[in-house]
Structure formats: C-alpha cells, structure tokens
Amino acid sequence: MHKTGIALATAAALALPTLASADNSNVTIYGLIDINLGYEKAGDLKHTGVDTSELNGSRIGFKGTEDLGNGLKALFVLETGFDPDTGGAQAGRQFGRQSFVGLEGGWGKVTLGRQYSPAFVALDPFEATGGADRTAGLLHRKSGSVSRGYQVRFDNMIKYRSPSFGGFSADVGYWTGAENTGPNDDARKEGRGYGITGMYKNGPFAAAITTQSYFTNATGGKASTHGIAGSYDFKVAKAYLLYSQDRESGTAGKGKARSYALGAEIPVSAAGTVAVSYGARDESNEAAAEDAHGWSVYYMHNLSKRTTLYTAYSHISNKDDANYGWNLTPAAGDDPSVVMAGIRHRF
C-alpha cells in the first residue's frame, strides 16, 4: 500500500512542473539515500548487518512554491522517509518526515501540518557528527528513565518562522497532539504542546536557544526540554557546543536529565573531513538514574557534490543502571560500540 502511494505521488509530482509552468509555480523532486555496513558489540551481544540513515535519514520529497503576487507566495513540502536496505516506509507513514503547506512573505512564514519541532530546528545544526541516533555524542536525544521533551517532529502543528533581523530569527510552534475527544481533560491534551526557538548567525558565529514542552500521555504526564547551543568556524576547524535539560512530571513521578555535547569538524583535504563528538547524559529522578557518556569519530570523503563515502566509530560508557545502545539492547552497565562504513547519495 505504501509503495503504491509513493509511486502515485511520484508520478503526480513528475507531471506538476509541466502543468504548472504557466501559473508562476514550480515543484522540485529531491531525495537522499544513506546506507552502511556496520558491526556492533555490547557485552556478549553482537550484531553485523546493513543499516541505514547514519549521516542523514533516507528520504524522497516534493516541494514547491507559487507566486501569489505582492511579495506573497504559497509553499508546500511532502517528504517520506524509507529504509533503503528493505524498501520499507518510515514508521508505516506515507509522508512521515514532513507534510505541510503554508504562506510566506516579508513578514515571515506560517505553515500547517507535520513539521520539524522548534527544538530540533534550534539544536540539530550544532551536532558535529550529524543527526544519527548511533552517534554517541547525541545522548541528549535518547530517553533513559526520564522522558525527553526533545522530539524531532510533531503532527498537527502550526508554526511561524520570522524573517532575519540583523542575524536574529525565531521559530514558534504549537501542536494540537492526538486530538482525542471525550469528557476527560487530560486525554484531550495528550500530545499537545508548544516550542519557541531563537537563533542568531553572524559570520563564523552561530547560536540558538530553545524551550519545548508537550503532554506525553492521557493522564497528564508532561515532558519539556530547554537547550542552548553555539558554534564557531575557525576555518581550520568548526567547533560545536550544546547543552540541554529534560524535565518530566506525571503519575509515574518526576525527574530531570542534563545532557552535554561538544564536537568539531576538521577539514583534512579538499574532499575529506574528520568529525568528532563527545556527549554525556546525567539523570536524577524517582526511579533509577540512567547516566552515560560516549564519543564518536567520523571520516567523510566527498566523491562529488552529491556522493559521500564515510566510516565511523562510536562508543558509549553506560553506568550501572543505564543500557543505551543502537541496534542492540545492552544489559545495564554494558558498554556498546559500533564501527561502520557507508555511502550517502543526494539527488
């Protein structure tokens, strides 16, 4: 069913540029395939296999704009994620990565649909080794015994993006969640939340600050994330620093977690870059605290503007109650590591 839907959407998008050429609109088809071979070990557990989406999530998308005149334009994005090793759709969704429509003008941009969260918009650019969950430096994305308010996307979101004023811009979102009906107020709030992000860029320096909160369940549970990040490009290396704090409350108890990440991208040739990152997560709550730290090193070699070969090694050191891992689920206290080599192609 999903493959049929994607094929129909692709055929429709291929026809749109021809049909739209006369009315000031355009449609672009784009995508990315990222696949690798990796070996992972955690205690007595071992895994060897083909995996996907290490540097970036594999996707195919359609995006377009229409000039409405007087500086106003309509826009849309439909983007589906997939696993290139199996051809399966991301989480069983037709357009699980993004699906939104909106208007843009000199006053900014308003969009409605499934979109990136304000926290993701703020923090993702400051992850030196990319957005893959197999990167040890991204422990701020992982949930131990404390749920994280950092979510990459939300359904049913209305979002406003401001224009840039002297390098400053803002991203503000509100989402209506599961949109449950019925007399129970907590159930109606499930999944509902908001996020606010401020960003600044001036030459080699960039920074962002964010707060994001949502109801995690139908019994009033709530998770929030507050984060700040920055980077500076020294030309010989680009340095990154990120701090975030998760808070959780609800019937299961209260807790908080602090996460740190620092990293660097170092050009080593005209085509090659080394990226390193270190991350740590420190939890304190009414259950077992799942603390860990880890590091990653990547080498990326561009064969062209669109094709990149890469190899990487990541390691996580879990404390007694923690069992963070990737494809494997380690025993508490075991320390997983993974080595991989892969290829990413953009189109």
C-alpha positions in Angstrom: 0.0 0.0 0.0 2.7 2.4 0.9 4.8 1.6 -2.2 1.7 2.2 -4.4 1.0 5.6 -2.7 4.6 6.7 -3.1 4.6 5.7 -6.8 1.4 7.6 -7.4 2.8 10.7 -5.6 6.0 10.5 -7.6 4.0 10.3 -10.9 1.9 13.2 -9.9 4.9 15.3 -8.9 6.6 14.5 -12.2 3.6 15.9 -14.1 3.3 19.0 -12.0 6.2 21.1 -13.4 4.8 20.8 -16.9 1.3 21.6 -15.8 2.4 24.5 -13.5 4.8 26.3 -15.8 2.1 28.8 -16.9 1.0 29.9 -13.4 4.2 31.0 -11.7 4.6 27.8 -9.6 7.2 25.1 -9.5 7.7 21.7 -8.0 11.1 20.1 -7.1 11.7 16.4 -6.5 14.6 15.7 -4.2 16.0 12.9 -2.1 18.8 11.2 -0.2 19.9 7.6 0.2 22.2 6.7 3.1 23.2 3.1 3.7 26.1 1.4 5.5 27.5 -1.9 6.8 28.2 -2.0 10.5 29.3 -4.2 13.4 28.0 -3.6 16.9 29.1 -5.2 20.2 27.7 -4.8 23.7 28.8 -7.3 26.3 28.1 -10.8 25.0 25.7 -9.4 22.3 26.9 -8.9 18.7 25.3 -7.6 15.5 26.6 -7.4 12.0 24.3 -6.0 9.2 23.3 -3.5 6.7 21.8 -0.4 8.3 20.5 3.0 7.1 20.4 6.7 7.7 23.7 7.2 9.5 24.6 10.7 8.4 21.1 11.6 7.4 17.7 10.0 7.1 17.0 8.5 3.7 14.1 10.2 2.0 12.3 11.3 -1.1 10.4 14.6 -1.2 8.4 17.0 -3.2 8.4 20.7 -2.6 7.0 23.7 -4.4 6.1 27.3 -4.3 3.6 29.5 -6.1 4.0 33.3 -6.6 0.8 34.9 -5.5 1.9 38.5 -6.2 2.7 41.4 -3.9 5.6 39.5 -2.3 3.3 36.6 -1.1 3.8 33.0 -2.1 2.3 29.7 -1.2 4.5 26.7 -0.4 4.3 23.0 0.4 6.6 20.1 1.4 5.7 16.4 1.2 8.6 14.2 2.4 8.6 10.5 3.0 11.3 8.5 4.9 12.3 5.0 3.9 14.8 2.2 4.7 16.9 1.6 1.6 18.0 -1.8 2.9 14.5 -3.1 2.8 12.5 -0.5 0.9 10.1 -0.1 3.9 8.4 3.1 4.7 9.4 5.1 7.8 7.2 4.1 10.8 4.5 3.0 8.3 3.7 6.6 7.4 3.1 7.8 3.8 4.9 11.2 4.4 6.3 10.6 7.9 9.2 13.1 7.7 7.3 16.3 6.7 3.9 17.2 5.2 2.9 20.8 5.4 1.5 23.8 3.4 1.7 27.5 4.1 2.2 31.1 3.1 5.4 33.2 3.1 6.0 36.9 2.7 8.2 39.7 4.0 6.6 39.2 7.4 7.8 35.6 7.7 6.3 32.2 7.1 3.3 30.3 8.5 2.9 26.6 7.9 0.5 23.9 9.0 1.0 20.1 9.2 3.6 17.6 10.3 6.8 19.6 10.7 10.2 19.7 12.5 9.9 20.9 16.1 11.3 24.2 17.2 13.8 22.4 19.4 15.1 20.3 16.5 15.4 23.5 14.4 17.5 25.0 17.2 19.8 22.1 18.2 20.3 19.9 15.1 22.7 22.4 13.3 25.1 22.1 16.3 25.6 18.3 16.2 29.1 17.8 14.8 28.7 14.2 13.7 25.2 14.6 12.2 21.8 13.6 13.3 22.1 9.9 13.5 21.0 8.2 16.8 24.0 5.9 16.6 26.3 8.9 17.4 27.4 8.7 21.0 27.5 12.5 21.1 23.7 12.6 20.8 22.8 11.3 24.2 20.6 14.4 24.5 18.3 12.7 22.0 18.0 9.4 24.0 15.5 8.6 26.7 16.5 6.7 29.8 14.2 6.7 32.8 13.4 10.4 32.1 11.3 11.1 29.0 12.7 13.8 26.8 10.8 16.9 25.5 13.2 16.9 22.6 11.2 15.4 19.7 12.2 15.8 16.1 8.7 16.3 14.6 5.1 16.7 15.7 1.8 16.2 14.0 -0.9 18.8 13.7 1.4 21.8 14.1 1.0 25.4 13.2 4.4 27.2 13.0 5.7 30.7 12.4 9.2 31.4 11.2 10.2 35.1 11.4 12.4 36.8 8.9 16.0 37.5 9.9 16.7 40.8 11.7 20.4 41.6 11.9 21.1 37.8 12.1 18.3 37.1 14.6 15.3 34.9 13.8 12.6 32.9 15.7 10.7 29.7 15.2 7.5 29.3 17.2 5.2 26.3 17.0 2.0 25.0 18.6 0.6 21.5 18.0 -2.8 20.0 18.9 -1.5 16.5 19.6 -3.6 13.4 19.4 -6.8 15.4 19.1 -8.7 13.0 21.4 -12.3 13.6 22.1 -14.4 12.9 25.2 -15.0 14.3 28.7 -11.5 13.7 30.1 -9.5 16.9 30.0 -6.1 15.1 30.3 -7.0 12.7 27.5 -7.9 15.7 25.2 -4.5 17.2 26.0 -2.4 14.2 25.0 0.4 15.2 22.6 -0.5 18.8 22.8 2.4 21.2 23.2 4.5 24.2 22.1 8.0 25.2 21.3 9.9 28.5 21.0 13.3 28.9 19.4 15.6 32.0 19.0 18.5 31.8 16.5 21.4 34.1 15.7 24.0 33.9 12.9 26.8 36.4 12.1 29.8 35.4 10.1 31.6 32.4 11.7 29.4 32.5 14.8 26.0 30.9 15.3 23.9 30.2 18.4 20.4 29.1 19.3 18.2 28.8 22.4 15.0 26.8 22.8 12.2 25.7 25.1 9.7 23.0 24.2 7.0 21.2 26.2 4.2 18.7 25.5 1.8 16.3 27.2 3.1 12.8 26.9 0.0 10.7 27.7 -3.7 10.8 28.5 -3.1 11.0 32.3 -1.5 14.5 32.4 2.2 13.4 32.0 4.4 16.2 30.7 7.9 16.4 29.3 9.9 19.5 28.4 13.3 20.4 27.0 15.3 23.6 27.4 18.5 23.9 25.3 21.2 26.3 24.2 23.9 25.7 21.6 26.6 27.5 19.7 29.3 27.1 17.0 32.3 29.0 15.7 34.1 28.4 12.4 37.8 28.9 12.8 38.4 27.8 9.2 40.9 25.1 10.3 38.1 23.6 12.4 34.5 24.3 13.3 33.7 23.9 17.0 30.3 23.0 18.4 28.9 23.1 22.0 25.4 22.1 23.1 23.6 21.8 26.5 20.0 20.6 27.1 17.9 19.8 30.1 14.8 17.4 30.1 12.1 17.5 32.8 9.3 15.1 33.2 6.3 15.1 35.5 3.2 12.9 35.9 1.6 10.0 37.7 4.9 7.9 37.2 6.9 10.5 39.2 9.2 13.4 38.5 12.7 13.5 37.0 15.2 15.6 35.1 18.2 14.9 32.9 21.1 17.1 31.8 22.9 16.5 28.6 26.1 17.9 27.1 27.7 17.6 23.7 30.8 19.1 22.2 32.4 18.4 18.9 34.4 19.6 15.9 34.5 19.3 12.1 38.1 19.4 10.8 38.8 19.6 7.0 41.8 17.4 6.2 41.8 17.7 2.4 39.8 19.3 -0.4 37.4 16.4 -0.2 37.8 14.9 3.3 36.5 15.9 6.7 37.0 14.4 10.2 34.2 15.0 12.7 34.5 14.1 16.4 31.9 14.5 19.2 31.6 13.7 22.9 28.4 13.6 24.9 27.1 12.9 28.4 23.7 12.4 30.0 23.2 12.8 33.7 19.8 11.8 35.1 18.2 12.4 38.6 14.7 11.2 39.3 12.5 9.0 41.5 13.5 5.8 39.5 16.9 4.5 38.6 19.1 7.2 37.1 20.4 6.2 33.7 23.7 8.1 33.3 26.2 7.6 30.4 28.8 9.3 28.3 30.2 8.5 24.9 32.3 9.6 21.9 32.3 9.3 18.1 34.8 9.9 15.3 33.8 10.1 11.6 35.6 10.5 8.4 33.6 11.7 5.4 35.0 11.8 1.8 33.2 13.6 -0.9 33.4 11.9 -4.3 31.3 14.7 -5.7 28.9 17.4 -4.5 26.2 14.7 -4.2 28.0 11.5 -3.2 29.9 10.9 0.1 31.7 7.9 1.4 32.1 7.6 5.2 33.4 5.5 8.0 32.8 5.9 11.7 33.3 4.5 15.2 31.1 5.2 18.3 31.3 4.1 21.9 29.0 4.6 24.9 30.0 4.0 28.5 26.9 3.1 30.5 26.8 3.5 34.2 25.2 0.8 36.4 21.5 1.4 35.6 21.9 2.6 32.0 21.6 0.5 28.9 21.8 2.9 26.0 22.6 1.2 22.7 21.8 1.2 19.0 20.6 -2.0 17.2 21.3 -3.9 20.4 19.8 -3.5 23.8 22.7 -4.0 26.2 22.4 -5.3 29.7 22.5 -2.5 32.3 26.1 -1.3 32.7 27.4 -2.8 29.5 29.2 -0.5 27.1 28.3 -0.8 23.4 30.5 0.2 20.5 29.9 0.2 16.7 32.1 0.6 13.6 30.7 1.2 10.2 31.3 2.2 6.6 28.8 3.6 4.2 27.7 5.8 1.3 25.3 8.7 1.1 23.9 10.0 -2.2 21.8 13.1 -2.7 19.6 13.7 -5.7 
